[in-house]
Amino acid sequence: MATTQFLSRLIGLAALILSVAMFVDRAPMIAAIDLMAQDPAALLLLGIAGIVAGLAIVLTHNVWKRGVWPLVVTLVGWLILIRGILMVTLPAELIARIYAAVHLADYYYLYAVLPLALGAYLTWRGFSAIPAPPLPRAAAPTPPPAPKPAKPKAPAQPGGGGRPQRRRR
């Protein structure tokens, strides 16, 4: 749960910051994305960053069964990784056509609300979750009991009821 909390906070806050930046600076944001979609070097660098970030999330948090919140964190990691792989492997012309097909300028505020909603949910869950209790410490191993001291043997008494002694040759 600690990993889910950390990644939820990280992804959530980053998405909120991005979303606020999108709402505040619409024209510069559209211009920057337009230029990036046309620049193969920028796409390559963005793709490499996406691969690294996506792999970091997927390798540390590939959780599919513990509820909606961990699932959302895992899906975001996989989406970032897949987007990074596509940016590195697809030709820049195809990426530019895909970008043109999504009509960023026409649906800009819808694209700004998506990270806002995702960021609000992940940030809220990440900061409101009750931290998992620490694992109990293992008790120090107890040393094995000391062996009981052997009883000293009484020396054999001559002519007594003890064992006969052997002669040494």
C-alpha positions, 0 to 999 in steps of 0.5 A: 500500500505504501507504493500505491500511496506514493505513486498516487500522490506523485501521479495525482499532483503531476496531473493536477499541475499539468491540468492547471497549466492547461487552464491558465495558458491555453494558447501557449500550451496548444502552440507547444504541443503543435510544435512538439507533434512536428518535431521528431527529436522532441517526440523521441525525447518525450517517448524515452521519458515516457518509457522510463516513467512507465517502466518505473511505475509498472515494475514497482506497481503492477497490481490488478486485484486490490480495488479500483485505486491501485488499478487506476495507478497501474493503468496509468503506468501502463498507458504512460509506457505504451504511449512512450513506446509508440512515440519512439517506434511510430514515424513522426508523420503518423504521430502528427496525423494522430495528433491532428485527428484528436482535434486538440484545439476543438476539445481542449478543455475536455483534454484539460478536465481529464488530467484534472479529474484523474489528478484530483482522484489520485491525490485525494486517495493518496493523501487520505489513505490510512497508512498500512501498519508497520510490520511487526518486528520479529522477536530476537531469537532465543538462544538454545538452552545451555546443556546441563553439566555432566555429573562427575563420576565418582572414582571406583573404590577398591574392593567396592561395588564399582566396576572392575578396572582393566589393566593396561598393558 
